[in-house]
């Protein structure tokens, strides 16, 4: 009886070991490398670089994550001369297991990458060497980019001034690496009706990642059902935790009472602003000085999209932003 039990236990342990090894090989050897980069030669035309610069610095947040931010200023804009150098830290304080540092994306670091490899990194989250990025890089929404917008971002990356800055390698937990490798997916460009402001706004709002910050999540970072865009997600910001606003069209707790002009002004009031965080009384992750550069037309489209979403009653206390 004892020998039989030992054999069963050893058999189960062996099966478990085989399953673990097989899973490791699949997730870390096979899966990340099944999306070869496209063969692209993207021309750096002035119009394409201009579009890419607008998207990267006014809509997507590329310049914020991949730069050295000045946390003494409200919204922590990038410090001059650091655009693209990387170095933004994401660790346990941001709810992650392990450490992720945004990489240098200037030609200093990406000079030997092909256009296709940069394109694949943006829309599919795969490194030149084949491993998957951790999904704090929002390639799961960038995969919807219209091809020309993706090409424009590649052009912007190519146009950056090289900045000598060697960022430390990522050090996520094994579980976090597993999550990252699962998320490698091919591009799936959206086809939108450009005559419809709601569809235009949806494209911008989704790509800009509004739902990531404005949808509350549980302890596993899973979005709470029925609370999309209802605010209340807590995020660390320079030693305190700030809570995102309700941006659904609920009139009492959201932005349902705002006019289109109110919405646009809310952003454009920060154009050229360099307000000290101490003067405001708290800090925020929201990239106000970046989004302030969006055109009135694009902001109007986002407003149209938000007004078309279900209203959710969820009062977010702004004083929560003061809580450590």
Buried (B, 14 or more C-beta within 10 A) or exposed (E): EEEEEEEEEEEEEEEEEEEEEEEBEEBBEEBBBEBEBBEBEBEBEEEBBBBBBBBBBBBBBBBBBBBBBBBEBBBBBBBEEBBBBBBBEBBEEBBBEBBBBBBBBBBBBBEEBBBBBBBBBBBBBBBBEBBBBBBBBBBBBBBBBBEEBBBBBBBBBBBBEBBEBEBEEBEBEEEBBBBBBEBBBEBEBEEBEEEEBBBBBBBBBBBBBBBBBBBBBEEEEEBBEEBBBBBBBBBBBBEBBBBBBBBBBBEEBBBBEBEEEEBBBBBBEBEEBEEEBEEEEBBBBBBBBBBBBBEBEBBBBBBBBBBEBEBBEBEBEEEBBEEE
